[in-house]
Amino acid sequence: MKRDLYRDLAWLPPCPADFNRQCRTALDSGDQLGHEIQRLARYALTDNELIRLSKTIASASSKGLPLTPLRPFKLGLAGNGTSEFITAAITATAVRFGLALTSATAGYDQALQDSLSADSALNRLQPDAALIALDWRALPLHPTPGDASGAKLAIDSTLDFFDTVRHAIRQNGAPLCIVQNLAPPPEGTFGSLDRSLEGTLRFLIDGVNAGLVERLRGSDDLLLDVAALAETVGLANWHSPSEWNLAKLPFSQAFLPLYADHVCRVLAAQRGLSRRCLVLDLDNTLWGGVIGDDGLKGIRIGQGDPSGEAYLSFQRYVLSLRERGIVLAVSSKNEDETARLPFRDHPDMLLHQEDFALFQANWNDKASNIQAIAETLSLGLESLVFVDDNPFEREMIRKILPAVAVPEMPQDPADYARTLSASGYFEAVTFSEEDRKRASYYAGNAQRAALLGQAGDVEGYLASLAMEIDFQPFNETGRVRITQLINKSNQFNLTTRRYTEAEVAQFEADPRALTLQVRLRDKLGDNGMISVVICRSNEPDVWEIDTWLMSCRVLGRRVEEAVLQQLLDHARRRGVRKLRGVFRPTDRNKLVEKHYAKLGFSQQPVPQDGCQIWELEVGSAVVKPVPMAIRSFGFNSVSSEMVR
């Protein structure tokens, strides 16, 4: 039986028949427990299977078993329906996104009361994020058909209600709220007039949804677009009157896996765990047929043929991903010259060679090629999505490289774009000009790697790049990108502290903080913002490096030495005696374990809270000259107030 794309999460492989047995035996996995639970979460699970997996996770937690490499995340939930099934599904789904979730919920229909009470379970949790999951039945949306003033009052009152709940939760300690908009019921009163007649329920709900977008604009809080999700699957399918009447389920339980998936996409994106690179097969993926056998004229791509138009539609979607900053790469079993022919010579191709940061066409196994792509682009495997029409290749990558996302692809290429879109691997919570340029940044990085491979002298190669590095303090212009880097950078990140946009703005204004945003360009292109540093003066004459992170795409280019030189220059001008660096180890930042040692810092004998402490005497520190032009601007006398 054909799987339904949305109801069955058909981009995920089907659940094994012995899933319950595997859940039981997972608890015997020792230090591999986290990996084993994550493996189980990668299947398309029903609501019952999600609940079963959540019980395994709860059992592991109650026994104190470690869930490494999953990252802890605390989620609060304020809704007006039955919540235990929802939290169980979200807990199990979060594992697939790399998160070990603990949660607390407001009491039934007590969202406002519990958000205001500092002693509620919701606020005592001190969540990393709170999900405000109200539906229209909990809100002051009383239809007044034809009454414009009554409609405005109802919409404004509802928006004020949302604001009261989220502001109370934020004031009680949550750094972030995720606000769910409203899925309208399918039942109307006036037919097609319902949407345009002021005061109808549909008009009110549309007004609230538009108002939520405006009120969240400019804040750190995020929108969960449940209205779009419900419309995608059909409002009549989403809403189940019998399930609401029987158990106060705010939507049909059949869509619980889909809802949990969408919640966790936003949580993961906020933590910087969305995918950034799409690796594509060629034959029967970007065109119909086999270029090596059928030749340029024999492959199917373009108008006038249903199959050719389907592949053209998929290419159009892939191109739209690149235009929003997703990096594209090719991994194909083909002769290189043959594989490039359609991109160069076929008149109907929308994608061209220059759209790909890396092009791997050879007869090596695809696992090796994908590893090479990740290494060349300086991306972790967990940043990659691999699309291939061949089930054998898909299963091989899942087995050998489980960190790579591998969606199940349908038989009909007309459904390729919809399936990849439905998978949500590229979920975004922000978008900046830097994001738009990301694909070109990585294409330039691949060119640099190729040049390095041809060079015999690394220092000579670096000098030939004609690098220019700019240092500025944090400012409003860079704030969105700075916040994004702080929350997305995992590998080259010394402390992995996460800050909201509002907290970044506080650092800008804090006279005791030194902040650096760092940009790099060279003869091959502009790399954009590649590093962020925050220093605090928590004691006289000592600067503690609270945050130091860098994009992995500029590894090996001595940027960290240039950053240290900049820190030392500022420290000497301000009379600072010592720099103190902190390394907080995680499962993903082992790359920088020796960072401070390489820069000449001395490790202190007593660690603090599991962190390594490193110190450098400013007066005696020496940094070798770096092969790049350095510009520093935008710093003023405010920075001099750092030393107390």
JOGISUL-V748024 format. One record per backbone hydrogen bond with DSSP energy under -0.5 kcal/mol. NH is the residue of the N-H (numbers start at 0). CO is the residue of the C=O. If there is no record, write none. Layout:
NH,CO ; NH,CO
This chain:
7,3 ; 8,5 ; 9,3 ; 9,4 ; 11,8 ; 14,43 ; 18,15 ; 21,17 ; 22,18 ; 23,19 ; 24,20 ; 25,21 ; 26,22 ; 26,23 ; 27,24 ; 28,25 ; 31,28 ; 32,29 ; 33,67 ; 34,67 ; 35,31 ; 36,32 ; 37,33 ; 38,34 ; 39,35 ; 40,36 ; 41,37 ; 41,38 ; 42,39 ; 43,12 ; 44,42 ; 49,45 ; 50,46 ; 51,47 ; 52,48 ; 53,49 ; 54,50 ; 55,51 ; 56,52 ; 57,53 ; 58,54 ; 59,55 ; 60,56 ; 61,57 ; 62,58 ; 63,60 ; 64,59 ; 69,66 ; 70,97 ; 72,99 ; 74,72 ; 74,101 ; 75,128 ; 76,103 ; 77,130 ; 78,76 ; 79,132 ; 81,247 ; 86,82 ; 87,83 ; 88,84 ; 89,85 ; 90,86 ; 91,87 ; 92,88 ; 93,89 ; 94,90 ; 94,91 ; 95,91 ; 95,92 ; 96,92 ; 96,93 ; 97,94 ; 98,93 ; 99,70 ; 100,98 ; 101,72 ; 103,74 ; 105,76 ; 109,106 ; 113,109 ; 114,110 ; 115,111 ; 116,112 ; 117,115 ; 119,116 ; 123,119 ; 124,120 ; 125,122 ; 126,121 ; 127,73 ; 128,73 ; 129,175 ; 130,75 ; 131,129 ; 131,177 ; 132,77 ; 132,130 ; 133,131 ; 137,134 ; 138,135 ; 140,138 ; 141,139 ; 142,140 ; 143,198 ; 145,197 ; 146,143 ; 146,197 ; 147,145 ; 150,146 ; 151,147 ; 152,148 ; 153,149 ; 154,150 ; 155,151 ; 156,152 ; 157,153 ; 158,154 ; 159,155 ; 160,156 ; 161,157 ; 162,158 ; 163,159 ; 164,160 ; 165,161 ; 166,162 ; 167,163 ; 168,164 ; 169,165 ; 170,166 ; 171,167 ; 172,169 ; 173,168 ; 174,126 ; 177,129 ; 178,176 ; 178,221 ; 179,131 ; 179,177 ; 180,223 ; 183,181 ; 192,189 ; 193,190 ; 194,191 ; 195,192 ; 196,192 ; 197,195 ; 199,196 ; 202,193 ; 203,199 ; 204,200 ; 205,201 ; 206,202 ; 207,203 ; 208,204 ; 209,205 ; 210,206 ; 211,207 ; 212,208 ; 213,209 ; 214,210 ; 215,211 ; 216,212 ; 218,215 ; 221,176 ; 223,178 ; 224,222 ; 225,223 ; 228,224 ; 229,225 ; 230,226 ; 231,227 ; 232,228 ; 233,229 ; 236,233 ; 237,233 ; 238,234 ; 240,238 ; 243,239 ; 244,240 ; 245,241 ; 246,242 ; 247,243 ; 248,242 ; 249,247 ; 251,237 ; 254,251 ; 255,252 ; 258,254 ; 259,255 ; 260,256 ; 261,257 ; 262,258 ; 263,259 ; 264,260 ; 265,261 ; 266,262 ; 267,263 ; 268,264 ; 269,265 ; 270,266 ; 271,268 ; 272,267 ; 274,424 ; 275,382 ; 276,382 ; 277,326 ; 278,276 ; 278,384 ; 279,277 ; 279,328 ; 280,386 ; 283,286 ; 283,288 ; 284,281 ; 285,281 ; 286,281 ; 287,299 ; 290,288 ; 292,289 ; 293,289 ; 294,289 ; 294,290 ; 297,293 ; 297,294 ; 298,294 ; 299,287 ; 300,298 ; 301,307 ; 304,301 ; 308,304 ; 309,305 ; 310,306 ; 311,307 ; 312,308 ; 313,309 ; 314,310 ; 315,311 ; 316,312 ; 317,313 ; 318,314 ; 319,315 ; 320,316 ; 321,317 ; 322,318 ; 323,319 ; 323,320 ; 324,321 ; 325,320 ; 326,275 ; 328,277 ; 329,357 ; 330,279 ; 331,359 ; 333,331 ; 333,361 ; 338,334 ; 339,335 ; 340,336 ; 340,337 ; 343,339 ; 344,340 ; 345,340 ; 345,341 ; 346,344 ; 348,345 ; 354,351 ; 355,352 ; 356,327 ; 357,327 ; 359,329 ; 360,358 ; 361,331 ; 368,364 ; 369,365 ; 370,366 ; 371,367 ; 372,368 ; 373,369 ; 374,370 ; 375,371 ; 376,372 ; 377,373 ; 377,374 ; 378,373 ; 382,379 ; 383,380 ; 384,276 ; 385,404 ; 386,278 ; 386,384 ; 387,385 ; 390,388 ; 393,389 ; 394,390 ; 395,391 ; 396,392 ; 397,393 ; 398,394 ; 399,395 ; 400,396 ; 403,400 ; 404,383 ; 407,10 ; 412,410 ; 414,411 ; 415,412 ; 418,414 ; 419,415 ; 420,416 ; 421,417 ; 422,418 ; 423,419 ; 423,420 ; 426,423 ; 435,431 ; 436,432 ; 437,433 ; 437,434 ; 439,436 ; 440,436 ; 441,437 ; 442,438 ; 443,439 ; 444,440 ; 445,441 ; 446,442 ; 447,443 ; 448,444 ; 449,445 ; 450,446 ; 451,447 ; 452,448 ; 453,449 ; 454,450 ; 457,455 ; 460,456 ; 461,457 ; 462,458 ; 463,459 ; 464,460 ; 464,461 ; 465,462 ; 466,626 ; 467,520 ; 468,628 ; 469,518 ; 470,630 ; 471,516 ; 478,474 ; 478,475 ; 481,477 ; 482,478 ; 483,479 ; 484,480 ; 485,481 ; 486,482 ; 487,483 ; 488,484 ; 492,490 ; 493,547 ; 503,499 ; 504,500 ; 505,501 ; 506,502 ; 507,503 ; 508,504 ; 509,505 ; 509,506 ; 510,508 ; 512,509 ; 513,534 ; 514,512 ; 515,532 ; 516,471 ; 517,530 ; 518,469 ; 519,527 ; 520,467 ; 521,524 ; 522,464 ; 524,521 ; 526,519 ; 527,519 ; 529,517 ; 530,517 ; 531,548 ; 532,515 ; 533,546 ; 534,513 ; 535,543 ; 536,511 ; 537,535 ; 538,541 ; 541,538 ; 542,577 ; 543,535 ; 543,541 ; 544,542 ; 544,579 ; 545,533 ; 545,543 ; 546,533 ; 548,531 ; 549,491 ; 550,529 ; 553,550 ; 554,551 ; 556,553 ; 561,557 ; 562,558 ; 563,559 ; 564,560 ; 565,561 ; 566,562 ; 567,563 ; 568,564 ; 569,565 ; 570,566 ; 571,567 ; 572,568 ; 573,569 ; 574,570 ; 574,571 ; 575,570 ; 576,540 ; 577,540 ; 578,615 ; 579,542 ; 580,578 ; 580,613 ; 581,544 ; 582,611 ; 583,493 ; 583,581 ; 584,582 ; 591,588 ; 592,589 ; 594,591 ; 597,593 ; 598,594 ; 599,596 ; 600,595 ; 601,614 ; 603,612 ; 606,604 ; 607,610 ; 610,607 ; 611,582 ; 613,580 ; 614,601 ; 615,578 ; 617,576 ; 617,615 ; 618,576 ; 620,616 ; 620,617 ; 627,625 ; 628,466 ; 630,468 ; 632,470 ; 638,635 ; 639,636 ; 640,637 ; 641,638 ; 642,639
